[in-house]
């Protein structure tokens, strides 16, 4: 069971909205090699979300998903990286997202402090949204979500121990 699937198993629920469906499709395509719309439909159904083939086709088009060569040579769906030109996010591209998080931690993370299951990250003014975006796109299983202000990012984790580990990890990434 992969990290996102285990998160779903412990109580995460997905709303039936188009936005929620798009987010779930993006999560699946980032963590799993999906070769067809039928495979994507099965992956969505495993998470309790049922969609028709035409809806999935439209969603993939709206998300600008396209097929790329996967690690084993098969054609798999991938999503474009925000602001990344021709870069894509696929299971093979997860390492690049980690590198992006590391780069932004090194450049803008000033402090990180855990408070129960929350992590408060401080950045220079105007930089919090960049770090929050890097955290969101890294799709870390320990992160339930984050909220960015001007110079502060609030990261929500499942429990206190996870918040402490994440704080240490982010400080280590910052160097």
C-alpha positions as CSV (number, residue, x, y, z in Angstrom):
1,X,0.0,0.0,0.0
2,X,1.5,3.3,-1.0
3,X,1.5,6.4,1.2
4,X,-1.5,8.1,-0.5
5,X,-3.5,4.9,-0.3
6,X,-2.7,4.5,3.4
7,X,-3.8,8.1,4.0
8,X,-7.1,7.3,2.3
9,X,-7.4,4.2,4.4
10,X,-7.1,6.1,7.7
11,X,-10.1,8.3,7.0
12,X,-9.3,10.8,4.3
13,X,-12.4,11.5,2.3
14,X,-12.7,13.1,-1.1
15,X,-15.5,15.5,-2.0
16,X,-17.4,14.7,-5.2
17,X,-16.5,18.1,-6.8
18,X,-14.6,18.5,-10.0
19,X,-11.8,20.3,-8.1
20,X,-11.5,17.4,-5.7
21,X,-11.5,14.9,-8.5
22,X,-8.7,16.8,-10.3
23,X,-6.7,16.9,-7.1
24,X,-7.1,13.1,-6.7
25,X,-6.2,12.4,-10.3
26,X,-3.1,14.6,-9.9
27,X,-2.1,12.7,-6.8
28,X,-2.6,9.3,-8.5
29,X,-0.6,10.3,-11.6
30,X,2.2,11.6,-9.4
31,X,2.5,8.3,-7.4
32,X,1.5,5.6,-9.8
33,X,2.2,4.7,-13.4
34,X,-1.1,4.9,-15.1
35,X,-1.2,3.6,-18.7
36,X,-4.9,4.1,-19.6
37,X,-8.1,5.8,-18.7
38,X,-9.4,2.5,-17.5
39,X,-6.5,2.1,-15.0
40,X,-7.2,5.7,-13.8
41,X,-10.9,4.9,-13.4
42,X,-10.0,1.8,-11.3
43,X,-7.6,3.9,-9.2
44,X,-10.3,6.5,-8.6
45,X,-12.8,3.8,-7.7
46,X,-10.3,2.3,-5.1
47,X,-10.5,5.7,-3.5
48,X,-14.3,5.7,-3.6
49,X,-14.7,8.1,-6.5
50,X,-16.5,6.8,-9.5
51,X,-16.3,8.7,-12.9
52,X,-17.3,7.9,-16.4
53,X,-14.7,7.4,-19.2
54,X,-15.9,10.7,-20.8
55,X,-15.4,12.6,-17.5
56,X,-12.0,11.1,-17.0
57,X,-11.0,12.0,-20.6
58,X,-12.2,15.6,-20.1
59,X,-10.4,15.8,-16.7
60,X,-7.1,14.6,-18.3
61,X,-7.5,17.2,-21.0
62,X,-8.3,20.0,-18.5
63,X,-5.3,19.0,-16.4
64,X,-3.2,19.0,-19.6
65,X,-2.1,15.4,-18.9
66,X,-0.2,13.7,-21.7
67,X,1.6,10.5,-22.2
68,X,5.3,10.2,-21.6
69,X,7.7,7.2,-21.5
70,X,7.7,5.8,-18.0
71,X,10.7,4.2,-16.2
72,X,10.0,0.8,-17.7
73,X,9.4,2.2,-21.2
74,X,5.6,2.0,-21.2
75,X,3.6,5.2,-22.1
76,X,2.1,6.6,-18.9
77,X,0.1,9.7,-18.1
78,X,2.0,12.7,-16.7
79,X,1.1,16.2,-15.7
80,X,2.9,19.4,-16.5
81,X,4.8,21.0,-13.5
82,X,3.6,24.5,-12.7
83,X,5.9,27.0,-14.3
84,X,8.1,24.2,-15.5
85,X,7.9,24.7,-19.3
86,X,8.0,21.2,-20.7
87,X,8.7,19.5,-17.3
88,X,6.2,16.8,-16.2
89,X,5.2,15.2,-13.0
90,X,4.9,11.4,-13.1
91,X,6.1,8.7,-10.8
92,X,9.5,9.0,-12.5
93,X,9.4,12.8,-11.7
94,X,8.8,12.6,-8.0
95,X,12.5,13.0,-7.3
96,X,12.5,16.3,-9.2
97,X,9.7,17.6,-6.9
98,X,11.8,16.7,-3.9
99,X,14.7,18.6,-5.4
100,X,12.4,21.6,-5.9
101,X,11.4,21.4,-2.3
102,X,15.0,21.2,-1.2
103,X,16.0,24.2,-3.4
104,X,13.2,26.4,-2.0
105,X,14.0,25.3,1.6
106,X,17.6,26.3,1.0
107,X,16.6,29.6,-0.5
108,X,13.7,30.8,1.7
109,X,13.2,28.8,4.8
110,X,14.3,30.9,7.8
111,X,12.9,28.9,10.8
112,X,10.7,25.8,11.3
113,X,9.0,25.0,14.6
114,X,6.6,22.2,15.6
115,X,3.6,22.8,17.8
116,X,1.7,19.6,18.4
117,X,0.6,18.4,14.9
118,X,1.4,21.7,13.3
119,X,4.6,23.1,11.8
120,X,5.2,26.8,11.5
121,X,7.6,27.8,8.8
122,X,9.0,31.3,8.5
123,X,10.3,32.9,5.3
124,X,11.3,36.3,4.1
125,X,8.3,38.6,3.3
126,X,6.5,37.5,0.1
127,X,8.1,34.0,-0.1
128,X,5.7,31.8,1.9
129,X,3.6,30.9,-1.1
130,X,6.6,29.6,-2.9
131,X,7.6,27.3,-0.1
132,X,4.0,26.2,0.4
133,X,3.6,25.4,-3.3
134,X,6.8,23.3,-3.2
135,X,5.5,21.4,-0.2
136,X,2.2,20.8,-1.9
137,X,3.8,19.6,-5.1
138,X,6.2,17.3,-3.2
139,X,3.1,15.4,-2.1
140,X,4.7,14.3,1.2
141,X,2.6,11.6,2.9
142,X,3.1,13.2,6.3
143,X,1.6,16.6,5.2
144,X,-2.2,16.8,5.3
145,X,-2.1,20.4,3.9
146,X,-0.6,23.8,4.3
147,X,-1.7,27.4,4.3
148,X,0.6,30.3,3.3
149,X,0.5,33.9,4.3
150,X,3.1,36.5,3.4
151,X,6.0,35.2,5.5
152,X,4.5,32.2,7.3
153,X,3.5,28.7,6.2
154,X,1.3,26.6,8.5
155,X,1.7,22.9,7.7
156,X,-0.7,20.4,9.2
157,X,0.4,16.8,9.9
158,X,-1.4,13.9,11.5
159,X,0.3,13.9,14.9
160,X,2.9,15.5,17.1
161,X,5.7,13.0,16.3
162,X,5.2,13.5,12.5
163,X,5.4,17.3,13.0
164,X,8.7,17.0,14.8
165,X,10.1,14.7,12.1
166,X,8.9,17.0,9.3
167,X,10.5,20.0,11.1
168,X,13.8,18.3,11.3
169,X,13.6,17.1,7.6
170,X,12.8,20.6,6.3
171,X,15.6,22.2,8.4
172,X,18.0,19.5,7.0
173,X,16.9,20.3,3.5
174,X,17.6,24.0,4.1
175,X,21.2,23.1,5.0
